[in-house]
Amino acid sequence: MNKTARFLSLAAVAAFASFGAQADEADASQFATKFETSRTRAEVMAEASTVSQTSGAIPVGSRALVYTSTADRSAVNAQAVDALRTGKISSGEIGSL
């Protein structure tokens, strides 16, 4: 039984090692495409420099919208207390249970 278990474990290690042997290059060079371009390096560099001037350091999707509220603080607190009392919102660590 011990020899059988040892043989099966060696076979499993050999099978897993063979998967790594079939792997390709880590840089995914098999997916590289060849193409011809009609633009010069100077044109591309000029376009790249204008893009960095027109864009900001903060991505557009992460900008927070500015909102000025007209609600009274005491009115909002009263609504929250009422919603908590009537069970419309949960309280504590119980969550949605």
ROLO-753873 format. One line per field, with one value per atom (N, C-alpha, C, O): residue number from 1; atom name; x, y, z; residue in three letters. Coordinates in steps of 0.2 Angstrom, whole numbers, always signed. Example, Ala and Ser with C-alpha at 12.3 -4.5 7.8 and 13.67 -1.06 7.14 Angstrom:
% residues 2
seq: (1, 1, 1, 1, 2, 2, 2, 2)
atom: (N, CA, C, O, N, CA, C, O)
xx: (+66, +62, +66, +71, +64, +68, +64, +67)
yy: (-28, -22, -16, -17, -11, -5, +0, +6)
zz: (+39, +39, +39, +42, +35, +36, +39, +40)
type: (ala, ala, ala, ala, ser, ser, ser, ser)
This chain:
% residues 97
seq: (1, 1, 1, 1, 2, 2, 2, 2, 3, 3, 3, 3, 4, 4, 4, 4, 5, 5, 5, 5, 6, 6, 6, 6, 7, 7, 7, 7, 8, 8, 8, 8, 9, 9, 9, 9, 10, 10, 10, 10, 11, 11, 11, 11, 12, 12, 12, 12, 13, 13, 13, 13, 14, 14, 14, 14, 15, 15, 15, 15, 16, 16, 16, 16, 17, 17, 17, 17, 18, 18, 18, 18, 19, 19, 19, 19, 20, 20, 20, 20, 21, 21, 21, 21, 22, 22, 22, 22, 23, 23, 23, 23, 24, 24, 24, 24, 25, 25, 25, 25, 26, 26, 26, 26, 27, 27, 27, 27, 28, 28, 28, 28, 29, 29, 29, 29, 30, 30, 30, 30, 31, 31, 31, 31, 32, 32, 32, 32, 33, 33, 33, 33, 34, 34, 34, 34, 35, 35, 35, 35, 36, 36, 36, 36, 37, 37, 37, 37, 38, 38, 38, 38, 39, 39, 39, 39, 40, 40, 40, 40, 41, 41, 41, 41, 42, 42, 42, 42, 43, 43, 43, 43, 44, 44, 44, 44, 45, 45, 45, 45, 46, 46, 46, 46, 47, 47, 47, 47, 48, 48, 48, 48, 49, 49, 49, 49, 50, 50, 50, 50, 51, 51, 51, 51, 52, 52, 52, 52, 53, 53, 53, 53, 54, 54, 54, 54, 55, 55, 55, 55, 56, 56, 56, 56, 57, 57, 57, 57, 58, 58, 58, 58, 59, 59, 59, 59, 60, 60, 60, 60, 61, 61, 61, 61, 62, 62, 62, 62, 63, 63, 63, 63, 64, 64, 64, 64, 65, 65, 65, 65, 66, 66, 66, 66, 67, 67, 67, 67, 68, 68, 68, 68, 69, 69, 69, 69, 70, 70, 70, 70, 71, 71, 71, 71, 72, 72, 72, 72, 73, 73, 73, 73, 74, 74, 74, 74, 75, 75, 75, 75, 76, 76, 76, 76, 77, 77, 77, 77, 78, 78, 78, 78, 79, 79, 79, 79, 80, 80, 80, 80, 81, 81, 81, 81, 82, 82, 82, 82, 83, 83, 83, 83, 84, 84, 84, 84, 85, 85, 85, 85, 86, 86, 86, 86, 87, 87, 87, 87, 88, 88, 88, 88, 89, 89, 89, 89, 90, 90, 90, 90, 91, 91, 91, 91, 92, 92, 92, 92, 93, 93, 93, 93, 94, 94, 94, 94, 95, 95, 95, 95, 96, 96, 96, 96, 97, 97, 97, 97)
atom: (N, CA, C, O, N, CA, C, O, N, CA, C, O, N, CA, C, O, N, CA, C, O, N, CA, C, O, N, CA, C, O, N, CA, C, O, N, CA, C, O, N, CA, C, O, N, CA, C, O, N, CA, C, O, N, CA, C, O, N, CA, C, O, N, CA, C, O, N, CA, C, O, N, CA, C, O, N, CA, C, O, N, CA, C, O, N, CA, C, O, N, CA, C, O, N, CA, C, O, N, CA, C, O, N, CA, C, O, N, CA, C, O, N, CA, C, O, N, CA, C, O, N, CA, C, O, N, CA, C, O, N, CA, C, O, N, CA, C, O, N, CA, C, O, N, CA, C, O, N, CA, C, O, N, CA, C, O, N, CA, C, O, N, CA, C, O, N, CA, C, O, N, CA, C, O, N, CA, C, O, N, CA, C, O, N, CA, C, O, N, CA, C, O, N, CA, C, O, N, CA, C, O, N, CA, C, O, N, CA, C, O, N, CA, C, O, N, CA, C, O, N, CA, C, O, N, CA, C, O, N, CA, C, O, N, CA, C, O, N, CA, C, O, N, CA, C, O, N, CA, C, O, N, CA, C, O, N, CA, C, O, N, CA, C, O, N, CA, C, O, N, CA, C, O, N, CA, C, O, N, CA, C, O, N, CA, C, O, N, CA, C, O, N, CA, C, O, N, CA, C, O, N, CA, C, O, N, CA, C, O, N, CA, C, O, N, CA, C, O, N, CA, C, O, N, CA, C, O, N, CA, C, O, N, CA, C, O, N, CA, C, O, N, CA, C, O, N, CA, C, O, N, CA, C, O, N, CA, C, O, N, CA, C, O, N, CA, C, O, N, CA, C, O, N, CA, C, O, N, CA, C, O, N, CA, C, O, N, CA, C, O, N, CA, C, O, N, CA, C, O, N, CA, C, O, N, CA, C, O, N, CA, C, O, N, CA, C, O, N, CA, C, O, N, CA, C, O, N, CA, C, O, N, CA, C, O)
xx: (+4, +0, +4, +3, +10, +14, +18, +18, +19, +23, +18, +19, +11, +6, +5, +4, +4, +3, +9, +8, +15, +21, +21, +23, +20, +20, +14, +16, +8, +3, +5, +3, +8, +10, +16, +16, +20, +25, +22, +24, +17, +14, +10, +10, +7, +4, +9, +7, +14, +19, +22, +23, +23, +25, +20, +22, +14, +8, +8, +7, +9, +8, +15, +14, +20, +26, +26, +29, +22, +22, +18, +19, +13, +9, +13, +13, +18, +23, +27, +30, +29, +34, +30, +34, +24, +20, +19, +16, +20, +19, +23, +29, +21, +24, +28, +28, +30, +34, +30, +24, +33, +29, +27, +23, +31, +29, +24, +22, +21, +15, +17, +14, +23, +26, +22, +23, +19, +15, +9, +6, +7, +1, +4, -1, +10, +13, +10, +11, +8, +6, +11, +14, +12, +16, +12, +7, +13, +10, +14, +19, +12, +16, +12, +6, +16, +13, +15, +21, +11, +13, +15, +17, +14, +16, +23, +26, +26, +33, +33, +28, +39, +40, +38, +35, +40, +39, +31, +29, +27, +20, +17, +13, +19, +16, +18, +14, +25, +27, +23, +22, +22, +18, +11, +9, +8, +1, +1, -4, +6, +6, +7, +5, +11, +12, +6, +5, +2, -4, -10, -14, -10, -14, -13, -18, -7, -5, -7, -8, -7, -8, -16, -18, -20, -27, -30, -36, -27, -30, -27, -21, -31, -29, -25, -25, -23, -20, -25, -24, -31, -37, -41, -43, -42, -46, -53, -56, -56, -63, -68, -72, -68, -73, -72, -77, -66, -65, -67, -66, -69, -70, -77, -82, -77, -83, -87, -85, -94, -98, -99, -100, -100, -101, -108, -112, -111, -118, -119, -116, -123, -124, -132, -136, -132, -139, -143, -140, -149, -153, -157, -162, -156, -160, -157, -151, -162, -160, -157, -160, -152, -149, -153, -154, -157, -162, -168, -170, -170, -175, -172, -176, -166, -163, -162, -163, -160, -159, -166, -166, -171, -178, -180, -183, -179, -181, -177, -180, -170, -166, -169, -170, -171, -173, -180, -181, -184, -191, -190, -193, -185, -184, -181, -183, -177, -174, -180, -180, -184, -190, -195, -197, -196, -201, -198, -202, -191, -188, -187, -185, -187, -185, -178, -175, -173, -166, -164, -167, -158, -156, -151, -149, -150, -146, -141, -143, -135, -130, -127, -127, -124, -121, -125, -123, -131, -136, -137, -138, -136, -137, -144, -148, -145, -151, -155, -160, -153, -156, -162, -166)
yy: (-6, +0, +6, +11, +6, +12, +13, +19, +8, +9, +12, +16, +9, +12, +19, +23, +21, +28, +33, +38, +30, +34, +35, +40, +29, +29, +34, +38, +34, +39, +46, +50, +47, +54, +57, +62, +52, +54, +55, +60, +51, +52, +59, +62, +61, +67, +73, +78, +72, +78, +78, +84, +73, +73, +76, +79, +74, +77, +85, +88, +87, +94, +98, +103, +94, +97, +98, +102, +93, +93, +99, +101, +101, +107, +113, +117, +114, +120, +119, +124, +113, +112, +115, +116, +115, +116, +124, +126, +128, +135, +138, +136, +144, +148, +154, +154, +158, +164, +168, +169, +171, +175, +182, +185, +184, +191, +190, +196, +185, +184, +186, +189, +184, +186, +183, +185, +177, +174, +178, +177, +183, +188, +194, +198, +195, +201, +202, +197, +207, +208, +213, +217, +212, +216, +221, +218, +227, +232, +237, +239, +240, +246, +252, +252, +257, +264, +269, +269, +274, +279, +286, +291, +285, +291, +291, +286, +297, +297, +297, +298, +296, +296, +303, +304, +308, +315, +317, +320, +314, +315, +312, +315, +306, +302, +306, +307, +308, +311, +318, +320, +322, +328, +327, +331, +322, +320, +318, +320, +314, +312, +318, +318, +323, +328, +333, +336, +333, +337, +333, +337, +327, +323, +324, +325, +324, +325, +332, +333, +337, +344, +345, +349, +341, +342, +338, +339, +333, +329, +330, +333, +329, +331, +324, +319, +326, +320, +316, +310, +318, +314, +311, +315, +304, +301, +304, +306, +304, +308, +304, +307, +297, +293, +294, +292, +297, +297, +304, +305, +308, +315, +315, +312, +318, +319, +325, +330, +324, +329, +334, +331, +340, +345, +346, +347, +345, +345, +350, +348, +355, +359, +357, +358, +355, +353, +359, +364, +359, +364, +362, +365, +355, +352, +355, +356, +355, +357, +351, +345, +352, +346, +343, +336, +346, +343, +339, +334, +342, +338, +332, +326, +331, +325, +320, +314, +323, +318, +316, +310, +320, +317, +312, +307, +313, +308, +301, +296, +302, +296, +292, +286, +296, +292, +289, +284, +292, +289, +283, +278, +283, +277, +272, +266, +273, +268, +265, +259, +269, +267, +263, +258, +264, +261, +255, +251, +254, +248, +248, +243, +255, +255, +255, +253, +256, +255, +251, +251, +247, +243, +247, +252, +244, +247, +241, +236, +244, +239, +234, +236, +229, +224, +219, +214, +219, +214, +214, +209, +220, +220, +219, +222, +215, +214, +208, +206, +205, +200, +202, +197)
zz: (+0, +0, +0, -3, +4, +4, -3, -5, -6, -13, -18, -22, -17, -22, -21, -25, -14, -13, -15, -18, -14, -16, -24, -27, -27, -35, -37, -42, -34, -36, -35, -39, -29, -28, -33, -35, -34, -39, -46, -50, -48, -54, -54, -60, -49, -49, -49, -53, -46, -46, -54, -56, -57, -64, -68, -73, -67, -71, -70, -75, -64, -63, -66, -69, -66, -69, -76, -79, -79, -87, -89, -95, -85, -87, -88, -92, -83, -83, -89, -92, -91, -97, -104, -108, -104, -110, -110, -115, -105, -105, -110, -112, -112, -117, -114, -108, -118, -115, -110, -111, -105, -100, -103, -100, -108, -111, -116, -119, -117, -122, -129, -133, -131, -137, -143, -149, -142, -147, -150, -155, -146, -147, -151, -152, -151, -154, -162, -165, -164, -171, -174, -171, -180, -185, -189, -192, -189, -193, -195, -192, -201, -204, -202, -202, -201, -199, -204, -207, -205, -210, -206, -209, -199, -195, -193, -192, -192, -190, -182, -179, -180, -172, -170, -164, -173, -171, -171, -166, -175, -175, -169, -166, -168, -162, -155, -151, -155, -149, -148, -142, -153, -153, -150, -146, -153, -151, -143, -140, -141, -134, -130, -124, -132, -127, -127, -121, -132, -131, -127, -124, -127, -123, -116, -112, -114, -107, -104, -99, -109, -107, -106, -102, -110, -110, -104, -103, -102, -97, -90, -89, -85, -78, -75, -77, -68, -65, -62, -60, -61, -58, -63, -68, -63, -68, -68, -62, -73, -74, -69, -66, -69, -66, -58, -54, -56, -48, -46, -40, -50, -47, -44, -46, -38, -34, -36, -37, -36, -38, -32, -27, -33, -28, -27, -32, -21, -20, -14, -9, -15, -9, -7, -11, -1, +2, +5, +7, +4, +6, +12, +15, +14, +20, +27, +27, +31, +38, +42, +41, +46, +49, +54, +54, +58, +62, +59, +61, +53, +49, +47, +47, +44, +42, +48, +47, +54, +59, +61, +63, +61, +63, +58, +60, +52, +47, +48, +47, +50, +51, +57, +57, +62, +68, +67, +69, +63, +61, +57, +58, +52, +48, +52, +51, +57, +61, +66, +67, +68, +73, +69, +72, +63, +59, +55, +53, +56, +53, +46, +42, +43, +36, +35, +29, +40, +39, +45, +50, +44, +49, +54, +52, +60, +65, +67, +68, +69, +72, +67, +61, +69, +65, +62, +59, +63, +61, +54, +50, +51, +43, +41, +44, +36, +33, +36, +33, +41, +44, +48, +51)
type: (met, met, met, met, asn, asn, asn, asn, lys, lys, lys, lys, thr, thr, thr, thr, ala, ala, ala, ala, arg, arg, arg, arg, phe, phe, phe, phe, leu, leu, leu, leu, ser, ser, ser, ser, leu, leu, leu, leu, ala, ala, ala, ala, ala, ala, ala, ala, val, val, val, val, ala, ala, ala, ala, ala, ala, ala, ala, phe, phe, phe, phe, ala, ala, ala, ala, ser, ser, ser, ser, phe, phe, phe, phe, gly, gly, gly, gly, ala, ala, ala, ala, gln, gln, gln, gln, ala, ala, ala, ala, asp, asp, asp, asp, glu, glu, glu, glu, ala, ala, ala, ala, asp, asp, asp, asp, ala, ala, ala, ala, ser, ser, ser, ser, gln, gln, gln, gln, phe, phe, phe, phe, ala, ala, ala, ala, thr, thr, thr, thr, lys, lys, lys, lys, phe, phe, phe, phe, glu, glu, glu, glu, thr, thr, thr, thr, ser, ser, ser, ser, arg, arg, arg, arg, thr, thr, thr, thr, arg, arg, arg, arg, ala, ala, ala, ala, glu, glu, glu, glu, val, val, val, val, met, met, met, met, ala, ala, ala, ala, glu, glu, glu, glu, ala, ala, ala, ala, ser, ser, ser, ser, thr, thr, thr, thr, val, val, val, val, ser, ser, ser, ser, gln, gln, gln, gln, thr, thr, thr, thr, ser, ser, ser, ser, gly, gly, gly, gly, ala, ala, ala, ala, ile, ile, ile, ile, pro, pro, pro, pro, val, val, val, val, gly, gly, gly, gly, ser, ser, ser, ser, arg, arg, arg, arg, ala, ala, ala, ala, leu, leu, leu, leu, val, val, val, val, tyr, tyr, tyr, tyr, thr, thr, thr, thr, ser, ser, ser, ser, thr, thr, thr, thr, ala, ala, ala, ala, asp, asp, asp, asp, arg, arg, arg, arg, ser, ser, ser, ser, ala, ala, ala, ala, val, val, val, val, asn, asn, asn, asn, ala, ala, ala, ala, gln, gln, gln, gln, ala, ala, ala, ala, val, val, val, val, asp, asp, asp, asp, ala, ala, ala, ala, leu, leu, leu, leu, arg, arg, arg, arg, thr, thr, thr, thr, gly, gly, gly, gly, lys, lys, lys, lys, ile, ile, ile, ile, ser, ser, ser, ser, ser, ser, ser, ser, gly, gly, gly, gly, glu, glu, glu, glu, ile, ile, ile, ile, gly, gly, gly, gly, ser, ser, ser, ser, leu, leu, leu, leu)
